[in-house]
Amino acid sequence: MIKRVAALCALALLWGCGSDGGDTTLTSGTTGQDGGGDAVLADAESDAGVDAAVGPDDAATDVQVGDSATDAAIEDTLAPDVQSADVQSADVPPPECTAAEKLACDDGLSCTTDTCSIEWATAVCSWILNKDVCLIGGVCRKSGEAQPGAACSQCLPATATSTWSEAPDGTACDDGDLCTWNGVCKTAEGKQTCVSQAVVCDDQNPCTSDLCDKKVGCTYPLDDGKVCDDSDACTAKDACLGGKCLGGKVICDDGNPCTADACDLATGCTYTDNQLPCSDGDACTTGDVCANGACEKGGASDCDDGNSCTIDVCNSGAGCYHLPLQSPCCIGQTSICDDNNACTTDNCDPKTSGCGHTPNTIACEDGSQCTSGDACAETKCLPGKDKVCNDNNPCTADACSPTAGCVFSPTSGASCDDGNACTNNDVCAQGACKGSGQCACTPTFSAQAQKITSLLIGSGGKIGEGLDLDENTKTCAPTPSCSDGINNALGALAGVANSSLDKAVKDGSVSFVLEFKDFKQGPINLALYTAKLDPANAACDPQLATCIWQVDPKMLDSKCMASVLLPGTLAGDQLIAGGKGTNFPFSLPVNGQDLKITIYGARLQGKVVFAGDKVVSMTGILAGSVPKASLLSAIDALPDGGSIPKDTLKGIVASLVQTDMDSDGDGVLDAASIGLKLQGIAGSISGVIP
């Protein structure tokens, strides 16, 4: 029986797996007690072929065919008991296969449809090859799938379903090389091959090597050290580092004080003629000024020292010097007629030594800090115009001390206007105008904020301690502890102020919160507030935890907008914000008291750290300038009784703090730069302080 089934199966394969692209049906009886099976063929011609193929011994084998004529012929040849047992009646519905019989019909191939039916009381399996697939060597292949190692030998069901077919020229093919694409089959010199185009690997980054690996495709390894061009004419010696083209900053300096040196990103260094004061190298000229890119000579220097006992001489290299006059009117360089009055011109007759004292009208100093423009008249130094002392604060008493100059004493109790339309009953209290009530509008705050956890004055004027506020690499402060154009003149006070400032920030008496108004990459706006912990989380650790804050209502205007707004840019993790027009009121703890100053042109430059789309921490520098006059006035406004006398503080400021910034744009350096190093952690703002 087993051999007979094998023969039938061979015939079925021969007849059913043709090259006409049609369905192929193979059938076989499931394994019975004798281990054999029945073959079911789909048409009468196949039945006839089977009849011819089987011998006499096989006449009893169950063979079911698809038409009644053949069935009748078979019944004539079968024994009576076989006829009654195996020929099914058309009136009885066919039985179904058991689960085990269905499982036995599963050929494990995804490209065939497996069926099980009961024919003549025997389970018969059928396997139909699906459309648009091939079964080659017992493996299912998709239409168009290439023979391994031969891209143009493909499964083409329309041509053959059991063997590989040669694809027509122009058929798409894949040569298996990830460095090629868009392949087509092409016959040349009697041989068909897959002809492909090379993949172009180019990530448009000059700092990577564009390579291709047949197994993985394009790769772009970094090429650190490679010479490149960052398209910035203001950098030089550009080279690749970390996949980026970076260059050193070009120093534009033609050595000519009569040109303004700058750099244009497109064209490079530019040198524009200026009209600034200069020196022509001749010490005997004064008032030299630049014109047409050169220093033009000014007027002759006045070497008159007003001493009748000297001969005044000028040397172009050394400048003015004064030789003693050999005269009976002089003892060395001192006139015997000197009356020690600056408002008289002393005369001496060398022949008789008779002295004369002629009144003059030269400038003089009357000894009072409250006048300016003092001048001699009738042998006396008369005071000039009275100095106007006005700090524009209605809550201070403005006065002038002949010895100390302007004095601004805090007052309390007087009516005033705090400039906030949302408050009423404004009144002076210890030098500040304070009102009651709160804004009628309701401020809104973003979810992104940073609590400043560390704030220190930079020590010296070097990178990391301040910023280049005037964008001039030739200037820096405080000298000589500075370099790289960094401005931080008030860094000279770091040793005096930082201990108190650090303590105030950590104990919460000085608290600042920075709000990201519109957090995104590109242009952004920041707001800076003084703040205190929301009572809802009074136990929150402001140095370590993400706390909720309330902002000072004085930091909001009548429309609930932040009064200290820093427009800027976020590029990656780099943040730059603020600048000209951003003024920041700041209380600097000094001498156990709060020195109230305003930082003008406040600019923030720093780096942020992300966790997802949240800023979790930041570091940076907040820099700007403080007019020196307002700094001295702020010291005068301090209450008496500090551990360091106010005059001593003013002396420290006068001697240690240099003016390196022009706060009002008049060309005169009148302000001292300051750099505040800061660190921050995430926080949130719930509203304003009631």
Secondary structure, DSSP 8 states (H G I E B T S, - for coil): -HHHHHHHHHHHHHHHS-SS----EEEEE---TTS----B-SSHHHHHHHHHHS-GGGTTS--B-SSHHHHHHHHHHS-HHHHHHHS--TTS------HHHHHHT--S-TTEEEEEEEETTEEEEEEEE-TTEEEETTEEEETT-EETTEEEEE--TTT-SSS-EE--TT-EE--S-TTEEEEEEEEETTEEEEEEEE-----S-TTB--EEETTTEEE--B-TT-B---S-TTEEEEEEETTEEEEEE-----S-TTEEEEEETTTEEEEEE---B---S-TTEES-EEETTEEE--EE-----S-TTEEEEEETTTEEEEEE---TTEETTEETT--S-TTEEEEE-TTT--EEEEE---B---S-TTEES-EEETTEEE--EE-----S-TTEEEEEETTTEEEEEE--S-B---S-TT-EEEEEETTEEEEES--SS-----S-EEEEEEEEE-SSBSBTTBB-TT--TT--BSTTSB-TT-B-GGGGGHHHHHHHHHHHHHHTSS-EEEEETT-SSEEEEEEEEEEEE-GGGTT--TTTS--EEEE-GGGB-TTS-BSSEEEEEEETTEEEEE-TT--EEEEEEETTEEEEEEEEEEEEEEEEEEETTEEEEEEEEEEEEEEHHHHHHHHHTS-S--SS-HHHHHHHHHHH----B-SSSSS---EEEEEEEEEEEEEEEEEE--
